[in-house]
Amino acid sequence: MVDRRLRDLGYYAPANGITVEKQCSDTARINKLLEHASKSGSGAGKPEFIIHSQKVSDFIIIVECKASPQKHESDSRTKYFDYAVDGALLYASFLSKEFDVLAIAVSGQDEPSFRISHFLHLHGTAKPVEWDAAHDVVSFDEYYEAFTTSDVKFRQDYDALLDYSRNLNHQLQAQKITEANRGFLISGILIALKNRAFRQSYQSHETAKQLAANLLETIGAEFENAHIPSDRREILSQSFSFIKTLPADKEFIVGLINGIDDNINAFMKTHKYYDTIGQFYIEFLRYANNDKGLGIVLTPRHIAELFALLSDVNKDSIVFDNCCGTAGLLIAAMKQMVKDAGADTKLQKKIKKQQLFGIEFQPNIYALAICNMILHGDGKANVIRGDCFEDDAKILQIEDDSGKTIKVKPTVGVLNPPYKNKSMKNDREELEFVLNNLEYLDRDKGGRCVAILPITCATNPAGAIGELKRRLLEKHTLEAVMSMPIELFHNSKTTVVTCVMVFTAHRPHPLGKKTWFGYWRDDGLVKTKHRGRVDVNGMWPLIRDRWVQAFRNREIADGFSVMREVGPEDEWCAEAYLAADYDSLNLRSLSEVSRRYVISQIMNETVGQI
């Protein structure tokens, strides 16, 4: 059955460059790895099928088959000779020493009894993971596409990217390139590598000075090719002017460009619509000498992804971020919108050109946002440098297909606002940015706004925050508030404890309406010494899906979520309303909760109010 499927799917077609071998391979490297992989415990392993491609040297498929569906999988997965899954996983464990392996187990001799299981065992990892990419045998290209875009592959590549970022940071530090400029240098090189002439010629310059000058000139040319208005290009040019002072070491600059191309560009081509520039900026700030880095708090990648799901963006959404930073939230929304557009390339282009809008006040962060949008295909003309509180005529304007300037109305608002500096009396409250974002949203459609904010915005019932909460409920509906992990912004060297608020715009909060409160303190990420908070155990996709489902269905669960009617004078957080489970209370749990409470008070500078 499997052989027939492989033939029907073109595996044996010579033009495809795919090699299908049975029980042994002509490739010495593969045979060497299977040399001691016998299912009986001695001798060479002999999978039913060994499949690899000339186009992809580090990915291999092995298939193990059994005639009886009762022999599909044992409880222990250690009966290698008797069961299909057990045998496939045994072979994969040996081959994964040098390959990323897709292990397929098949049982049954006819269609009614046919069973199939897929597993991924990535190179260098200890254990395989079950993979539900397909419910039958599919083409090699389909398998490889699903593999490269899987959560498992992303974690592997992301870990490698973080390792590279750490090594790159040491290189740039040794060359006395400041933390502030390192993110710009990377983004500038990525922009320049889009230019075919630069890519073909950068290694041929005689001196470092000539190469640096060409790099700077190419960046400027790419901004012009991207139709960035001249006034904005001047702002961008200032952010990259330090390139003139790069070290007078041509080999260092060439090696830097090669490394960025091999590591970062390759990652971005595989994992599209990911805020790579923002991630590197965060990584470099982690090594900054001062505790606050440069005062920048960028939204973690997985939270940006969560925002796109909570806001229900689709191919028709118009998304607006009034304090967009490096545009991470816009890029996450773009990914979801393009996915919803499917294969409609015309619609994909429209999404990038006419449905994503952002404002950023800080010139240097604005420059990174523009670079980010250019690297992701389009949308850069709709990210402007300005103040969202000013009546800027350029905000939310586009040219339609006829060249006419029209005003657009966003249907989705997303934001991670600047966090208030308590030492500055005139600094804006975070909830002011939420009100501002909501005012821009479509009044007729009642757009959705999703914001991540300090927990004090939810718990403080008095003063300026209390007044802003009152104004919010007078004009808009508070749909949900979720308490986020305590150390969510650990990678940005920021200790503020946060929550996520979800509003429906221009619908006054109805009397008697209940708001959904979620206790989302555990996202599965853990702190590591060199990589910060990362999804080491691969728990995030499961947690994310559970969170989103619970939010969409407004599920109520003990210790996790609750519905309550609230007003501006009430606390807007789950902790205030979740019932305590006294049966699980012990000295250890009490100590842990008390420790977290004190830490949160210190983080939010409210110890004196306890």
Buried (B, 14 or more C-beta within 10 A) or exposed (E): BBBEBBEEBEBEEEEBEBBBBEEBBEBEEBBBBBEEBBBEEEEBBBBBBBBBBEEBEEBBBBBBBBEBBEBBBBEEBEBBEEBBBBBBBBBBBBBBEBBBBBBBBBBBEEEEBBBBBBBBBBBEBEEBBEBEBBEEBBBBBEBBEBBBEBBBBBBBBBBBBBEBBBEBBEBBBEBEBBBBBBBBBBBBBBBBBBBEEBBEEBEEBEEBBEBBBBBBBBBBBBBEEBEBEEEBBEBBBEBBEBBEEBBEEBEBBBEBBEBBBEBBBBBBEEBBBBBBBBBBBBBBBBBBEEEEBBBBBBBBBBBBBBBBBBBBBBBEBBBBBBBBBBBBBBBBBBBBBBBBBEEEEEBBBBBBBBBBBBBBBBEBBBBBBBBBBBBBBBBBBBBBBBBBBEEBEEBBBBEEEEEEEEEBBBBBBBBBBBBBEEEEEEEBBBBBBBBBBBBBBBEEBBBBBBBBBBBBBBBBBEEEBEEBBEBBBEBBBBBBBBBBBBBBBBBBBBBBBBBBBBBBBBBEBEEEBEBBBBBBBEBBBBEEEEBBBBBBEEBBBEBBEBBBEBBEEBBEEEEBBBBBEBEBEBBBBBBBBBEEEEEEEEEEEEEEEEEEEEBBBEBBEEEEEE
